[in-house]
Amino acid sequence: MKDNFDIFFRRKPALMLIALKKVSKARYGSVLAKEVDCTYSHAVKILQTLEKLGLVVFEKQGRIKIIKLTKKGTEIADHIEDIRKILQ
């Protein structure tokens, strides 16, 4: 049986926002992909969509891009967490 959370949200993007919020430091795409249990290429596609929505930003440090939540992304992650808690 599906988790009630899955009825309302696409699981991977929601979990990515929550994972980015939980740790104050910026994240690498590969680390984030492992945390939410998806492939790196799938994570990149999701993150590009989140960037278009203004929820995350990519900052280039040398050859590596790190991902940070925007203020809007943090607010959305907070709301997703609240809803997840209510559904449990």
PDB file with SEQRES, HELIX, SHEET and CRYST1 records, atoms N, CA, C and O in Angstrom:
SEQRES   1 A   88  MET LYS ASP ASN PHE ASP ILE PHE PHE ARG ARG LYS PRO          
SEQRES   2 A   88  ALA LEU MET LEU ILE ALA LEU LYS LYS VAL SER LYS ALA          
SEQRES   3 A   88  ARG TYR GLY SER VAL LEU ALA LYS GLU VAL ASP CYS THR          
SEQRES   4 A   88  TYR SER HIS ALA VAL LYS ILE LEU GLN THR LEU GLU LYS          
SEQRES   5 A   88  LEU GLY LEU VAL VAL PHE GLU LYS GLN GLY ARG ILE LYS          
SEQRES   6 A   88  ILE ILE LYS LEU THR LYS LYS GLY THR GLU ILE ALA ASP          
SEQRES   7 A   88  HIS ILE GLU ASP ILE ARG LYS ILE LEU GLN                      
HELIX    1 AA1 ASN A    4  PHE A    8  1                                   5    
HELIX    2 AA2 ARG A   11  LYS A   22  1                                  12    
HELIX    3 AA3 GLY A   29  GLU A   35  1                                   7    
HELIX    4 AA4 TYR A   40  LYS A   52  1                                  13    
HELIX    5 AA5 LYS A   71  LEU A   87  1                                  17    
SHEET    1 AA1 3 ARG A  27  TYR A  28  0                                        
SHEET    2 AA1 3 ILE A  64  LEU A  69 -1                                        
SHEET    3 AA1 3 VAL A  56  GLN A  61 -1                                        
CRYST1    1.000    1.000    1.000  90.00  90.00  90.00 P 1           1          
ATOM      1  N   MET A   1       0.840  -1.185   0.000  1.00  0.00           N  
ATOM      2  CA  MET A   1       0.000   0.000   0.000  1.00  0.00           C  
ATOM      3  C   MET A   1       0.882   1.243   0.000  1.00  0.00           C  
ATOM      4  O   MET A   1       1.886   1.318   0.708  1.00  0.00           O  
ATOM      5  N   LYS A   2       0.487   2.194  -0.796  1.00  0.00           N  
ATOM      6  CA  LYS A   2       1.269   3.419  -0.891  1.00  0.00           C  
ATOM      7  C   LYS A   2       1.184   4.226   0.394  1.00  0.00           C  
ATOM      8  O   LYS A   2       0.168   4.244   1.089  1.00  0.00           O  
ATOM      9  N   ASP A   3       2.283   4.885   0.674  1.00  0.00           N  
ATOM     10  CA  ASP A   3       2.329   5.817   1.788  1.00  0.00           C  
ATOM     11  C   ASP A   3       1.381   6.973   1.462  1.00  0.00           C  
ATOM     12  O   ASP A   3       1.336   7.423   0.317  1.00  0.00           O  
ATOM     13  N   ASN A   4       0.626   7.457   2.446  1.00  0.00           N  
ATOM     14  CA  ASN A   4      -0.299   8.578   2.226  1.00  0.00           C  
ATOM     15  C   ASN A   4       0.411   9.786   1.627  1.00  0.00           C  
ATOM     16  O   ASN A   4      -0.177  10.524   0.837  1.00  0.00           O  
ATOM     17  N   PHE A   5       1.651   9.987   1.992  1.00  0.00           N  
ATOM     18  CA  PHE A   5       2.442  11.105   1.489  1.00  0.00           C  
ATOM     19  C   PHE A   5       2.530  11.064  -0.036  1.00  0.00           C  
ATOM     20  O   PHE A   5       2.478  12.103  -0.695  1.00  0.00           O  
ATOM     21  N   ASP A   6       2.664   9.854  -0.594  1.00  0.00           N  
ATOM     22  CA  ASP A   6       2.805   9.696  -2.042  1.00  0.00           C  
ATOM     23  C   ASP A   6       1.554  10.094  -2.812  1.00  0.00           C  
ATOM     24  O   ASP A   6       1.629  10.396  -4.003  1.00  0.00           O  
ATOM     25  N   ILE A   7       0.434  10.097  -2.161  1.00  0.00           N  
ATOM     26  CA  ILE A   7      -0.811  10.481  -2.821  1.00  0.00           C  
ATOM     27  C   ILE A   7      -0.771  11.966  -3.197  1.00  0.00           C  
ATOM     28  O   ILE A   7      -1.301  12.357  -4.237  1.00  0.00           O  
ATOM     29  N   PHE A   8      -0.149  12.783  -2.364  1.00  0.00           N  
ATOM     30  CA  PHE A   8      -0.155  14.229  -2.558  1.00  0.00           C  
ATOM     31  C   PHE A   8       1.095  14.791  -3.224  1.00  0.00           C  
ATOM     32  O   PHE A   8       1.048  15.861  -3.832  1.00  0.00           O  
ATOM     33  N   PHE A   9       2.198  14.085  -3.114  1.00  0.00           N  
ATOM     34  CA  PHE A   9       3.471  14.621  -3.605  1.00  0.00           C  
ATOM     35  C   PHE A   9       4.219  13.600  -4.448  1.00  0.00           C  
ATOM     36  O   PHE A   9       4.089  12.392  -4.248  1.00  0.00           O  
ATOM     37  N   ARG A  10       5.001  14.103  -5.388  1.00  0.00           N  
ATOM     38  CA  ARG A  10       5.983  13.250  -6.044  1.00  0.00           C  
ATOM     39  C   ARG A  10       7.106  13.067  -5.033  1.00  0.00           C  
ATOM     40  O   ARG A  10       7.705  14.042  -4.579  1.00  0.00           O  
ATOM     41  N   ARG A  11       7.382  11.853  -4.693  1.00  0.00           N  
ATOM     42  CA  ARG A  11       8.253  11.525  -3.571  1.00  0.00           C  
ATOM     43  C   ARG A  11       9.679  12.087  -3.699  1.00  0.00           C  
ATOM     44  O   ARG A  11      10.159  12.733  -2.768  1.00  0.00           O  
ATOM     45  N   LYS A  12      10.348  11.863  -4.799  1.00  0.00           N  
ATOM     46  CA  LYS A  12      11.764  12.252  -4.928  1.00  0.00           C  
ATOM     47  C   LYS A  12      11.964  13.767  -4.832  1.00  0.00           C  
ATOM     48  O   LYS A  12      12.819  14.211  -4.066  1.00  0.00           O  
ATOM     49  N   PRO A  13      11.206  14.576  -5.583  1.00  0.00           N  
ATOM     50  CA  PRO A  13      11.409  16.029  -5.445  1.00  0.00           C  
ATOM     51  C   PRO A  13      11.122  16.530  -4.028  1.00  0.00           C  
ATOM     52  O   PRO A  13      11.846  17.378  -3.507  1.00  0.00           O  
ATOM     53  N   ALA A  14      10.061  16.000  -3.407  1.00  0.00           N  
ATOM     54  CA  ALA A  14       9.730  16.430  -2.043  1.00  0.00           C  
ATOM     55  C   ALA A  14      10.843  16.037  -1.081  1.00  0.00           C  
ATOM     56  O   ALA A  14      11.235  16.830  -0.224  1.00  0.00           O  
ATOM     57  N   LEU A  15      11.354  14.816  -1.219  1.00  0.00           N  
ATOM     58  CA  LEU A  15      12.435  14.373  -0.337  1.00  0.00           C  
ATOM     59  C   LEU A  15      13.717  15.164  -0.567  1.00  0.00           C  
ATOM     60  O   LEU A  15      14.479  15.391   0.373  1.00  0.00           O  
ATOM     61  N   MET A  16      13.962  15.584  -1.797  1.00  0.00           N  
ATOM     62  CA  MET A  16      15.147  16.407  -2.073  1.00  0.00           C  
ATOM     63  C   MET A  16      15.067  17.741  -1.345  1.00  0.00           C  
ATOM     64  O   MET A  16      16.043  18.190  -0.743  1.00  0.00           O  
ATOM     65  N   LEU A  17      13.900  18.371  -1.406  1.00  0.00           N  
ATOM     66  CA  LEU A  17      13.741  19.650  -0.709  1.00  0.00           C  
ATOM     67  C   LEU A  17      13.933  19.474   0.793  1.00  0.00           C  
ATOM     68  O   LEU A  17      14.592  20.289   1.439  1.00  0.00           O  
ATOM     69  N   ILE A  18      13.361  18.421   1.341  1.00  0.00           N  
ATOM     70  CA  ILE A  18      13.493  18.163   2.774  1.00  0.00           C  
ATOM     71  C   ILE A  18      14.953  17.874   3.135  1.00  0.00           C  
ATOM     72  O   ILE A  18      15.450  18.367   4.147  1.00  0.00           O  
ATOM     73  N   ALA A  19      15.638  17.081   2.313  1.00  0.00           N  
ATOM     74  CA  ALA A  19      17.044  16.751   2.579  1.00  0.00           C  
ATOM     75  C   ALA A  19      17.918  18.002   2.532  1.00  0.00           C  
ATOM     76  O   ALA A  19      18.814  18.166   3.359  1.00  0.00           O  
ATOM     77  N   LEU A  20      17.661  18.878   1.573  1.00  0.00           N  
ATOM     78  CA  LEU A  20      18.433  20.121   1.476  1.00  0.00           C  
ATOM     79  C   LEU A  20      18.186  21.017   2.681  1.00  0.00           C  
ATOM     80  O   LEU A  20      19.089  21.726   3.127  1.00  0.00           O  
ATOM     81  N   LYS A  21      16.982  20.987   3.203  1.00  0.00           N  
ATOM     82  CA  LYS A  21      16.641  21.822   4.352  1.00  0.00           C  
ATOM     83  C   LYS A  21      17.265  21.309   5.641  1.00  0.00           C  
ATOM     84  O   LYS A  21      17.675  22.101   6.489  1.00  0.00           O  
ATOM     85  N   LYS A  22      17.343  19.995   5.794  1.00  0.00           N  
ATOM     86  CA  LYS A  22      17.806  19.407   7.049  1.00  0.00           C  
ATOM     87  C   LYS A  22      19.258  19.733   7.370  1.00  0.00           C  
ATOM     88  O   LYS A  22      19.619  19.850   8.541  1.00  0.00           O  
ATOM     89  N   VAL A  23      20.081  19.877   6.367  1.00  0.00           N  
ATOM     90  CA  VAL A  23      21.493  20.186   6.604  1.00  0.00           C  
ATOM     91  C   VAL A  23      21.750  21.595   6.106  1.00  0.00           C  
ATOM     92  O   VAL A  23      21.449  21.926   4.959  1.00  0.00           O  
ATOM     93  N   SER A  24      22.304  22.411   6.967  1.00  0.00           N  
ATOM     94  CA  SER A  24      22.484  23.823   6.621  1.00  0.00           C  
ATOM     95  C   SER A  24      23.540  24.038   5.549  1.00  0.00           C  
ATOM     96  O   SER A  24      23.501  25.044   4.841  1.00  0.00           O  
ATOM     97  N   LYS A  25      24.491  23.103   5.415  1.00  0.00           N  
ATOM     98  CA  LYS A  25      25.518  23.290   4.390  1.00  0.00           C  
ATOM     99  C   LYS A  25      24.987  22.884   3.019  1.00  0.00           C  
ATOM    100  O   LYS A  25      24.007  22.146   2.913  1.00  0.00           O  
ATOM    101  N   ALA A  26      25.640  23.370   1.984  1.00  0.00           N  
ATOM    102  CA  ALA A  26      25.222  23.060   0.620  1.00  0.00           C  
ATOM    103  C   ALA A  26      25.528  21.603   0.301  1.00  0.00           C  
ATOM    104  O   ALA A  26      26.348  20.970   0.966  1.00  0.00           O  
ATOM    105  N   ARG A  27      24.873  21.086  -0.703  1.00  0.00           N  
ATOM    106  CA  ARG A  27      25.008  19.679  -1.073  1.00  0.00           C  
ATOM    107  C   ARG A  27      25.482  19.519  -2.502  1.00  0.00           C  
ATOM    108  O   ARG A  27      25.276  20.393  -3.344  1.00  0.00           O  
ATOM    109  N   TYR A  28      26.116  18.396  -2.760  1.00  0.00           N  
ATOM    110  CA  TYR A  28      26.473  17.989  -4.113  1.00  0.00           C  
ATOM    111  C   TYR A  28      25.333  17.151  -4.671  1.00  0.00           C  
ATOM    112  O   TYR A  28      24.620  16.489  -3.918  1.00  0.00           O  
ATOM    113  N   GLY A  29      25.161  17.178  -5.977  1.00  0.00           N  
ATOM    114  CA  GLY A  29      24.100  16.410  -6.605  1.00  0.00           C  
ATOM    115  C   GLY A  29      24.207  14.916  -6.362  1.00  0.00           C  
ATOM    116  O   GLY A  29      23.198  14.248  -6.138  1.00  0.00           O  
ATOM    117  N   SER A  30      25.425  14.388  -6.405  1.00  0.00           N  
ATOM    118  CA  SER A  30      25.598  12.944  -6.220  1.00  0.00           C  
ATOM    119  C   SER A  30      25.228  12.512  -4.805  1.00  0.00           C  
ATOM    120  O   SER A  30      24.640  11.446  -4.624  1.00  0.00           O  
ATOM    121  N   VAL A  31      25.555  13.305  -3.818  1.00  0.00           N  
ATOM    122  CA  VAL A  31      25.219  12.996  -2.424  1.00  0.00           C  
ATOM    123  C   VAL A  31      23.706  13.048  -2.235  1.00  0.00           C  
ATOM    124  O   VAL A  31      23.121  12.185  -1.580  1.00  0.00           O  
ATOM    125  N   LEU A  32      23.093  14.054  -2.806  1.00  0.00           N  
ATOM    126  CA  LEU A  32      21.646  14.206  -2.704  1.00  0.00           C  
ATOM    127  C   LEU A  32      20.923  13.039  -3.384  1.00  0.00           C  
ATOM    128  O   LEU A  32      19.922  12.544  -2.865  1.00  0.00           O  
ATOM    129  N   ALA A  33      21.418  12.605  -4.522  1.00  0.00           N  
ATOM    130  CA  ALA A  33      20.818  11.472  -5.233  1.00  0.00           C  
ATOM    131  C   ALA A  33      20.839  10.216  -4.367  1.00  0.00           C  
ATOM    132  O   ALA A  33      19.857   9.475  -4.319  1.00  0.00           O  
ATOM    133  N   LYS A  34      21.946   9.981  -3.691  1.00  0.00           N  
ATOM    134  CA  LYS A  34      22.045   8.811  -2.812  1.00  0.00           C  
ATOM    135  C   LYS A  34      21.076   8.917  -1.643  1.00  0.00           C  
ATOM    136  O   LYS A  34      20.462   7.925  -1.249  1.00  0.00           O  
ATOM    137  N   GLU A  35      20.938  10.109  -1.094  1.00  0.00           N  
ATOM    138  CA  GLU A  35      20.060  10.299   0.065  1.00  0.00           C  
ATOM    139  C   GLU A  35      18.602  10.017  -0.252  1.00  0.00           C  
ATOM    140  O   GLU A  35      17.872   9.500   0.593  1.00  0.00           O  
ATOM    141  N   VAL A  36      18.172  10.349  -1.457  1.00  0.00           N  
ATOM    142  CA  VAL A  36      16.767  10.134  -1.818  1.00  0.00           C  
ATOM    143  C   VAL A  36      16.589   8.884  -2.674  1.00  0.00           C  
ATOM    144  O   VAL A  36      15.497   8.624  -3.180  1.00  0.00           O  
ATOM    145  N   ASP A  37      17.656   8.115  -2.836  1.00  0.00           N  
ATOM    146  CA  ASP A  37      17.619   6.825  -3.522  1.00  0.00           C  
ATOM    147  C   ASP A  37      17.163   6.940  -4.975  1.00  0.00           C  
ATOM    148  O   ASP A  37      16.177   6.328  -5.387  1.00  0.00           O  
ATOM    149  N   CYS A  38      17.905   7.738  -5.739  1.00  0.00           N  
ATOM    150  CA  CYS A  38      17.647   7.791  -7.178  1.00  0.00           C  
ATOM    151  C   CYS A  38      18.982   7.935  -7.901  1.00  0.00           C  
ATOM    152  O   CYS A  38      20.016   8.177  -7.279  1.00  0.00           O  
ATOM    153  N   THR A  39      18.942   7.786  -9.214  1.00  0.00           N  
ATOM    154  CA  THR A  39      20.168   7.911  -9.988  1.00  0.00           C  
ATOM    155  C   THR A  39      20.585   9.380 -10.057  1.00  0.00           C  
ATOM    156  O   THR A  39      19.776  10.284  -9.851  1.00  0.00           O  
ATOM    157  N   TYR A  40      21.851   9.588 -10.348  1.00  0.00           N  
ATOM    158  CA  TYR A  40      22.367  10.948 -10.454  1.00  0.00           C  
ATOM    159  C   TYR A  40      21.652  11.697 -11.578  1.00  0.00           C  
ATOM    160  O   TYR A  40      21.285  12.859 -11.406  1.00  0.00           O  
ATOM    161  N   SER A  41      21.448  11.046 -12.729  1.00  0.00           N  
ATOM    162  CA  SER A  41      20.806  11.724 -13.862  1.00  0.00           C  
ATOM    163  C   SER A  41      19.358  12.113 -13.537  1.00  0.00           C  
ATOM    164  O   SER A  41      18.894  13.179 -13.942  1.00  0.00           O  
ATOM    165  N   HIS A  42      18.653  11.253 -12.813  1.00  0.00           N  
ATOM    166  CA  HIS A  42      17.284  11.582 -12.402  1.00  0.00           C  
ATOM    167  C   HIS A  42      17.299  12.758 -11.428  1.00  0.00           C  
ATOM    168  O   HIS A  42      16.463  13.658 -11.514  1.00  0.00           O  
ATOM    169  N   ALA A  43      18.250  12.741 -10.506  1.00  0.00           N  
ATOM    170  CA  ALA A  43      18.378  13.843  -9.544  1.00  0.00           C  
ATOM    171  C   ALA A  43      18.643  15.166 -10.256  1.00  0.00           C  
ATOM    172  O   ALA A  43      18.073  16.194  -9.891  1.00  0.00           O  
ATOM    173  N   VAL A  44      19.498  15.144 -11.261  1.00  0.00           N  
ATOM    174  CA  VAL A  44      19.819  16.365 -11.999  1.00  0.00           C  
ATOM    175  C   VAL A  44      18.582  16.919 -12.696  1.00  0.00           C  
ATOM    176  O   VAL A  44      18.357  18.130 -12.685  1.00  0.00           O  
ATOM    177  N   LYS A  45      17.779  16.048 -13.304  1.00  0.00           N  
ATOM    178  CA  LYS A  45      16.552  16.511 -13.969  1.00  0.00           C  
ATOM    179  C   LYS A  45      15.592  17.151 -12.975  1.00  0.00           C  
ATOM    180  O   LYS A  45      15.002  18.195 -13.250  1.00  0.00           O  
ATOM    181  N   ILE A  46      15.444  16.517 -11.821  1.00  0.00           N  
ATOM    182  CA  ILE A  46      14.569  17.074 -10.789  1.00  0.00           C  
ATOM    183  C   ILE A  46      15.108  18.417 -10.312  1.00  0.00           C  
ATOM    184  O   ILE A  46      14.351  19.377 -10.167  1.00  0.00           O  
ATOM    185  N   LEU A  47      16.404  18.486 -10.069  1.00  0.00           N  
ATOM    186  CA  LEU A  47      17.018  19.725  -9.573  1.00  0.00           C  
ATOM    187  C   LEU A  47      16.919  20.856 -10.596  1.00  0.00           C  
ATOM    188  O   LEU A  47      16.753  22.016 -10.220  1.00  0.00           O  
ATOM    189  N   GLN A  48      17.019  20.532 -11.875  1.00  0.00           N  
ATOM    190  CA  GLN A  48      16.853  21.565 -12.902  1.00  0.00           C  
ATOM    191  C   GLN A  48      15.433  22.130 -12.878  1.00  0.00           C  
ATOM    192  O   GLN A  48      15.238  23.334 -13.046  1.00  0.00           O  
ATOM    193  N   THR A  49      14.457  21.272 -12.672  1.00  0.00           N  
ATOM    194  CA  THR A  49      13.073  21.734 -12.562  1.00  0.00           C  
ATOM    195  C   THR A  49      12.897  22.594 -11.317  1.00  0.00           C  
ATOM    196  O   THR A  49      12.249  23.640 -11.366  1.00  0.00           O  
ATOM    197  N   LEU A  50      13.471  22.154 -10.203  1.00  0.00           N  
ATOM    198  CA  LEU A  50      13.385  22.937  -8.962  1.00  0.00           C  
ATOM    199  C   LEU A  50      14.062  24.298  -9.121  1.00  0.00           C  
ATOM    200  O   LEU A  50      13.615  25.293  -8.550  1.00  0.00           O  
ATOM    201  N   GLU A  51      15.144  24.332  -9.904  1.00  0.00           N  
ATOM    202  CA  GLU A  51      15.827  25.601 -10.157  1.00  0.00           C  
ATOM    203  C   GLU A  51      14.925  26.532 -10.979  1.00  0.00           C  
ATOM    204  O   GLU A  51      14.839  27.725 -10.689  1.00  0.00           O  
ATOM    205  N   LYS A  52      14.262  25.993 -11.992  1.00  0.00           N  
ATOM    206  CA  LYS A  52      13.348  26.808 -12.816  1.00  0.00           C  
ATOM    207  C   LYS A  52      12.215  27.384 -11.975  1.00  0.00           C  
ATOM    208  O   LYS A  52      11.724  28.480 -12.245  1.00  0.00           O  
ATOM    209  N   LEU A  53      11.804  26.633 -10.950  1.00  0.00           N  
ATOM    210  CA  LEU A  53      10.736  27.092 -10.060  1.00  0.00           C  
ATOM    211  C   LEU A  53      11.243  28.064  -8.994  1.00  0.00           C  
ATOM    212  O   LEU A  53      10.456  28.597  -8.212  1.00  0.00           O  
ATOM    213  N   GLY A  54      12.549  28.291  -8.966  1.00  0.00           N  
ATOM    214  CA  GLY A  54      13.123  29.220  -7.996  1.00  0.00           C  
ATOM    215  C   GLY A  54      13.264  28.636  -6.595  1.00  0.00           C  
ATOM    216  O   GLY A  54      13.316  29.380  -5.615  1.00  0.00           O  
ATOM    217  N   LEU A  55      13.326  27.300  -6.491  1.00  0.00           N  
ATOM    218  CA  LEU A  55      13.416  26.662  -5.180  1.00  0.00           C  
ATOM    219  C   LEU A  55      14.847  26.316  -4.782  1.00  0.00           C  
ATOM    220  O   LEU A  55      15.150  26.213  -3.594  1.00  0.00           O  
ATOM    221  N   VAL A  56      15.727  26.138  -5.761  1.00  0.00           N  
ATOM    222  CA  VAL A  56      17.134  25.867  -5.478  1.00  0.00           C  
ATOM    223  C   VAL A  56      18.002  26.714  -6.396  1.00  0.00           C  
ATOM    224  O   VAL A  56      17.554  27.184  -7.442  1.00  0.00           O  
ATOM    225  N   VAL A  57      19.239  26.896  -5.988  1.00  0.00           N  
ATOM    226  CA  VAL A  57      20.238  27.555  -6.833  1.00  0.00           C  
ATOM    227  C   VAL A  57      21.469  26.669  -6.883  1.00  0.00           C  
ATOM    228  O   VAL A  57      21.781  25.949  -5.934  1.00  0.00           O  
ATOM    229  N   PHE A  58      22.157  26.738  -8.009  1.00  0.00           N  
ATOM    230  CA  PHE A  58      23.418  26.033  -8.171  1.00  0.00           C  
ATOM    231  C   PHE A  58      24.546  27.049  -8.065  1.00  0.00           C  
ATOM    232  O   PHE A  58      24.502  28.106  -8.694  1.00  0.00           O  
ATOM    233  N   GLU A  59      25.542  26.729  -7.277  1.00  0.00           N  
ATOM    234  CA  GLU A  59      26.724  27.581  -7.171  1.00  0.00           C  
ATOM    235  C   GLU A  59      27.922  26.755  -7.591  1.00  0.00           C  
ATOM    236  O   GLU A  59      28.168  25.671  -7.062  1.00  0.00           O  
ATOM    237  N   LYS A  60      28.657  27.280  -8.542  1.00  0.00           N  
ATOM    238  CA  LYS A  60      29.802  26.547  -9.055  1.00  0.00           C  
ATOM    239  C   LYS A  60      31.033  26.854  -8.214  1.00  0.00           C  
ATOM    240  O   LYS A  60      31.391  28.014  -8.007  1.00  0.00           O  
ATOM    241  N   GLN A  61      31.667  25.799  -7.738  1.00  0.00           N  
ATOM    242  CA  GLN A  61      32.924  25.919  -7.001  1.00  0.00           C  
ATOM    243  C   GLN A  61      33.949  25.060  -7.732  1.00  0.00           C  
ATOM    244  O   GLN A  61      34.031  23.851  -7.519  1.00  0.00           O  
ATOM    245  N   GLY A  62      34.729  25.705  -8.595  1.00  0.00           N  
ATOM    246  CA  GLY A  62      35.647  24.951  -9.431  1.00  0.00           C  
ATOM    247  C   GLY A  62      34.846  24.156 -10.447  1.00  0.00           C  
ATOM    248  O   GLY A  62      34.051  24.718 -11.200  1.00  0.00           O  
ATOM    249  N   ARG A  63      35.058  22.847 -10.467  1.00  0.00           N  
ATOM    250  CA  ARG A  63      34.329  21.981 -11.401  1.00  0.00           C  
ATOM    251  C   ARG A  63      33.048  21.433 -10.794  1.00  0.00           C  
ATOM    252  O   ARG A  63      32.281  20.758 -11.481  1.00  0.00           O  
ATOM    253  N   ILE A  64      32.807  21.706  -9.542  1.00  0.00           N  
ATOM    254  CA  ILE A  64      31.678  21.120  -8.822  1.00  0.00           C  
ATOM    255  C   ILE A  64      30.571  22.149  -8.631  1.00  0.00           C  
ATOM    256  O   ILE A  64      30.827  23.309  -8.308  1.00  0.00           O  
ATOM    257  N   LYS A  65      29.337  21.701  -8.836  1.00  0.00           N  
ATOM    258  CA  LYS A  65      28.176  22.542  -8.549  1.00  0.00           C  
ATOM    259  C   LYS A  65      27.593  22.093  -7.217  1.00  0.00           C  
ATOM    260  O   LYS A  65      27.354  20.906  -6.993  1.00  0.00           O  
ATOM    261  N   ILE A  66      27.372  23.052  -6.349  1.00  0.00           N  
ATOM    262  CA  ILE A  66      26.700  22.741  -5.094  1.00  0.00           C  
ATOM    263  C   ILE A  66      25.283  23.309  -5.153  1.00  0.00           C  
ATOM    264  O   ILE A  66      25.010  24.273  -5.868  1.00  0.00           O  
ATOM    265  N   ILE A  67      24.411  22.702  -4.402  1.00  0.00           N  
ATOM    266  CA  ILE A  67      22.990  23.052  -4.456  1.00  0.00           C  
ATOM    267  C   ILE A  67      22.570  23.634  -3.120  1.00  0.00           C  
ATOM    268  O   ILE A  67      22.878  23.088  -2.061  1.00  0.00           O  
ATOM    269  N   LYS A  68      21.869  24.741  -3.187  1.00  0.00           N  
ATOM    270  CA  LYS A  68      21.345  25.381  -1.978  1.00  0.00           C  
ATOM    271  C   LYS A  68      19.878  25.715  -2.189  1.00  0.00           C  
ATOM    272  O   LYS A  68      19.445  26.018  -3.301  1.00  0.00           O  
ATOM    273  N   LEU A  69      19.131  25.656  -1.111  1.00  0.00           N  
ATOM    274  CA  LEU A  69      17.731  26.081  -1.153  1.00  0.00           C  
ATOM    275  C   LEU A  69      17.652  27.597  -1.165  1.00  0.00           C  
ATOM    276  O   LEU A  69      18.452  28.276  -0.522  1.00  0.00           O  
ATOM    277  N   THR A  70      16.697  28.114  -1.891  1.00  0.00           N  
ATOM    278  CA  THR A  70      16.403  29.541  -1.823  1.00  0.00           C  
ATOM    279  C   THR A  70      15.454  29.756  -0.642  1.00  0.00           C  
ATOM    280  O   THR A  70      15.026  28.801   0.006  1.00  0.00           O  
ATOM    281  N   LYS A  71      15.141  30.998  -0.380  1.00  0.00           N  
ATOM    282  CA  LYS A  71      14.180  31.284   0.684  1.00  0.00           C  
ATOM    283  C   LYS A  71      12.829  30.630   0.371  1.00  0.00           C  
ATOM    284  O   LYS A  71      12.196  30.039   1.246  1.00  0.00           O  
ATOM    285  N   LYS A  72      12.404  30.745  -0.875  1.00  0.00           N  
ATOM    286  CA  LYS A  72      11.151  30.129  -1.314  1.00  0.00           C  
ATOM    287  C   LYS A  72      11.227  28.605  -1.166  1.00  0.00           C  
ATOM    288  O   LYS A  72      10.261  27.976  -0.736  1.00  0.00           O  
ATOM    289  N   GLY A  73      12.361  28.018  -1.519  1.00  0.00           N  
ATOM    290  CA  GLY A  73      12.550  26.572  -1.389  1.00  0.00           C  
ATOM    291  C   GLY A  73      12.479  26.116   0.052  1.00  0.00           C  
ATOM    292  O   GLY A  73      11.916  25.062   0.348  1.00  0.00           O  
ATOM    293  N   THR A  74      13.047  26.905   0.948  1.00  0.00           N  
ATOM    294  CA  THR A  74      12.995  26.582   2.376  1.00  0.00           C  
ATOM    295  C   THR A  74      11.564  26.622   2.889  1.00  0.00           C  
ATOM    296  O   THR A  74      11.149  25.755   3.657  1.00  0.00           O  
ATOM    297  N   GLU A  75      10.811  27.628   2.463  1.00  0.00           N  
ATOM    298  CA  GLU A  75       9.405  27.732   2.881  1.00  0.00           C  
ATOM    299  C   GLU A  75       8.596  26.539   2.384  1.00  0.00           C  
ATOM    300  O   GLU A  75       7.793  25.980   3.131  1.00  0.00           O  
ATOM    301  N   ILE A  76       8.802  26.149   1.136  1.00  0.00           N  
ATOM    302  CA  ILE A  76       8.076  24.998   0.575  1.00  0.00           C  
ATOM    303  C   ILE A  76       8.465  23.728   1.328  1.00  0.00           C  
ATOM    304  O   ILE A  76       7.600  22.918   1.662  1.00  0.00           O  
ATOM    305  N   ALA A  77       9.760  23.546   1.597  1.00  0.00           N  
ATOM    306  CA  ALA A  77      10.230  22.363   2.338  1.00  0.00           C  
ATOM    307  C   ALA A  77       9.591  22.313   3.728  1.00  0.00           C  
ATOM    308  O   ALA A  77       9.212  21.241   4.201  1.00  0.00           O  
ATOM    309  N   ASP A  78       9.474  23.468   4.379  1.00  0.00           N  
ATOM    310  CA  ASP A  78       8.813  23.528   5.686  1.00  0.00           C  
ATOM    311  C   ASP A  78       7.371  23.045   5.596  1.00  0.00           C  
ATOM    312  O   ASP A  78       6.917  22.264   6.433  1.00  0.00           O  
ATOM    313  N   HIS A  79       6.654  23.511   4.578  1.00  0.00           N  
ATOM    314  CA  HIS A  79       5.251  23.123   4.405  1.00  0.00           C  
ATOM    315  C   HIS A  79       5.117  21.630   4.094  1.00  0.00           C  
ATOM    316  O   HIS A  79       4.216  20.962   4.602  1.00  0.00           O  
ATOM    317  N   ILE A  80       6.014  21.117   3.263  1.00  0.00           N  
ATOM    318  CA  ILE A  80       5.988  19.687   2.933  1.00  0.00           C  
ATOM    319  C   ILE A  80       6.218  18.859   4.195  1.00  0.00           C  
ATOM    320  O   ILE A  80       5.529  17.864   4.418  1.00  0.00           O  
ATOM    321  N   GLU A  81       7.176  19.264   5.015  1.00  0.00           N  
ATOM    322  CA  GLU A  81       7.436  18.555   6.274  1.00  0.00           C  
ATOM    323  C   GLU A  81       6.216  18.582   7.179  1.00  0.00           C  
ATOM    324  O   GLU A  81       5.867  17.569   7.785  1.00  0.00           O  
ATOM    325  N   ASP A  82       5.565  19.741   7.272  1.00  0.00           N  
ATOM    326  CA  ASP A  82       4.361  19.859   8.110  1.00  0.00           C  
ATOM    327  C   ASP A  82       3.265  18.914   7.646  1.00  0.00           C  
ATOM    328  O   ASP A  82       2.632  18.234   8.453  1.00  0.00           O  
ATOM    329  N   ILE A  83       3.050  18.878   6.343  1.00  0.00           N  
ATOM    330  CA  ILE A  83       2.016  17.993   5.799  1.00  0.00           C  
ATOM    331  C   ILE A  83       2.393  16.533   6.033  1.00  0.00           C  
ATOM    332  O   ILE A  83       1.538  15.713   6.370  1.00  0.00           O  
ATOM    333  N   ARG A  84       3.664  16.213   5.857  1.00  0.00           N  
ATOM    334  CA  ARG A  84       4.129  14.837   6.070  1.00  0.00           C  
ATOM    335  C   ARG A  84       3.867  14.399   7.512  1.00  0.00           C  
ATOM    336  O   ARG A  84       3.457  13.265   7.760  1.00  0.00           O  
ATOM    337  N   LYS A  85       4.110  15.309   8.458  1.00  0.00           N  
ATOM    338  CA  LYS A  85       3.874  14.986   9.878  1.00  0.00           C  
ATOM    339  C   LYS A  85       2.393  14.753  10.146  1.00  0.00           C  
ATOM    340  O   LYS A  85       2.034  13.848  10.899  1.00  0.00           O  
ATOM    341  N   ILE A  86       1.536  15.560   9.537  1.00  0.00           N  
ATOM    342  CA  ILE A  86       0.087  15.410   9.737  1.00  0.00           C  
ATOM    343  C   ILE A  86      -0.388  14.059   9.202  1.00  0.00           C  
ATOM    344  O   ILE A  86      -1.260  13.427   9.798  1.00  0.00           O  
ATOM    345  N   LEU A  87       0.177  13.623   8.095  1.00  0.00           N  
ATOM    346  CA  LEU A  87      -0.244  12.377   7.455  1.00  0.00           C  
ATOM    347  C   LEU A  87       0.249  11.116   8.171  1.00  0.00           C  
ATOM    348  O   LEU A  87      -0.261  10.023   7.926  1.00  0.00           O  
ATOM    349  N   GLN A  88       1.215  11.264   9.033  1.00  0.00           N  
ATOM    350  CA  GLN A  88       1.767  10.081   9.716  1.00  0.00           C  
ATOM    351  C   GLN A  88       0.904   9.625  10.847  1.00  0.00           C  
ATOM    352  O   GLN A  88       1.231   8.646  11.518  1.00  0.00           O  
TER     353      GLN A  88                                                      
END                                                                             
